[in-house]
Each structure stands twice: as C-alpha cells, then as structure tokens.
C-alpha cells in the first residue's frame, strides 16, 4: 500500500472500494474528496473493523504475550487514526473546515468500545470485512 498522510496522520488502514483504490494510487486529493463525501460508508467500515478486532485490548488477556498485545493495540490505534482522518475529510468537504482543523469534540468511542459516528447516526451492525484491510507496518513514531 502506498504511504498516505493526511493532516499529519499516516493512514495505515486500507479502506474498501473506491477509497482503497485511491489509496493504492497515492491520489491524496481524490481520496480526501472520496472520504469526505462518503463519511457514513467509510465510518461503518471502521466501526466494523473495531468490532472485529474486539476494541481496546485488555492487558490481562495477553499475559506473557507482549508482541500480541502491542499488535492488538496498534490495530485499534490505526482505526482511531483512520477515523480522525475521516472526520477531518468530512469537515473539509461537508462543513468547509480547513483539513487541519481540530474535530468538534464528538467522542470516538462509547462506553461499550464501539466507534461513534461524527454525524450523530448509529453505526450499522458489524459486518464481515476484508481481513487483509490492514497494512501491517508499524505506525510512524511521533
């Protein structure tokens, strides 16, 4: 997958469909348009991904498996970063905000560790998603 950075966030989750195609092409401007114009579709994908990986990992579930815990934590972090990028693209395209503007403060997850939609609608029920959606490289430090 081509490295994509939007608003200082490195995007390590591969989106499905057109957004994924644009990611593969490195077409950042078109990807921003696609994500911003179709926030709900891509948010539902991320919500399904977070459900699939089980939300934030519990250290007690990984006793003696630091690598497993780090991998699980990294996957959740990648989903949160992808949602941050998605919200910024939505803000730029639908609300006329600068791409680097801070989000409005809507929480990212609820008490049940489900991804919360920035537009106030409930996420669709989790569906099976492409298990190859992950770019397994470590996130860029900083």
N, C-alpha and C positions, 0 to 999 in steps of 0.2 A: 504494500500500500504506500502511496506517495505521502510524504510528511505534509500535513496541513496545519497551519497555525492561524487562528482567528482570534483577534482581540487578545493577543498574548497567551492564548490557551492552545496547547498542542492537542489535536483531535486524534485519539487512539482507538476510538470505536468506529467501526466501519458501518455506516448506515446502509439500509437496504435500498433497492430501487434506484431511481434517478440520482439521489444524493450520493449513493455509493459509487455510481458510475462517475459522477463529477469528482469525487474524492480520488478515484483511481487515475483520473486525468490531470489532477492537480489544478482544476479550474476553480480557484477560490471565489472569485466574484460570482460566478454562476451558482456555486454551492451555497453561498450566503443567501442569494435570491431564493433558491430551492428550499432551504431550511426555513427561512423567514416567512415565506409564503405558504408553507405547508407544516406549520408548527405542530398541529394536532397529530398528524400522521406520524411524524418522527418522534414526538413525545411518547406516543403509545408504544412505539418500538422500544424506546429506552425504558419505559415502565415495565414492559415485558422482560427485558434483559435484567433489570434489577430484581424482579420476582424470580427469574430463572436462576440467578446466582445466589438467591437467598438473603439479600440485603447485607447489612454490615456484618462481617464475620465476628463471632464470639471467640475470644482467645481460648476459653476453656474447651472449645471444640477442636482445637489444634495443638493440644499438649504434645510437646516433642516434635512438632512439625512446623518450625518457623518459616520454612520456604512456602509451605501450603498456606499458612496464614498471610504471609506477605503477598502471595499471588492473589488470594481472595480479596484482600484489602485493596490491592491495586486495581482489580476489576471494578470494584464499587467506586473507587476514586475516578476511574476512567468514565464511568457512566455519569457521575456528578459533573465532571468537566464537560462532557458532551451535552448535558442538559444546560449548563451555563452558556455554552456556545450557542445552543439552540435558542435560548431565551434572548440572547443578545441579537441574534439574527432576526428573531421575531420583533424585537423592539425597534431595530433599524428599519425593517421593511413595513411593519404594520403601524408603528407608533411614531416614526420619524426621529427616533433617538439616534445619537451617534453610536456606532458599533462598540465603542469602548466605554459607553455609559454603564454605570452600575445598575444591576437589576432592581426592580421595585421593592424587594424585600419579601415577596411571596416565598414561603418555605419550600425547600426542595423535597423533603420527605415528611410524611406524617408519623404519628406515634407507632404505627404498625410497619414502619420502614418501607412504605410504598411511595413511589415518586409522585409528587403533586404537580398538577398542571398549572402553568403560569396564567392560563386564561380562565381558571376557575371551574372548568368542567371536569367531571370524573374521568379517570383513565379507563380505557376499555379493559375488559378482563384479559389477563395474560394469555398470550397465545404462544405456540411454539415459534421460535425464531431461529435464524441461521446460526448454528453453533460455531461457525467459522467467522463470526462477525468481529472477533477480537484481533487486534494487532498485538501480538504478544511481546512486543518490545517494552522495556521499562520506560516509565514517563521521564520526561526531561526534568532534572532537578531544578528547584527554584521556583 
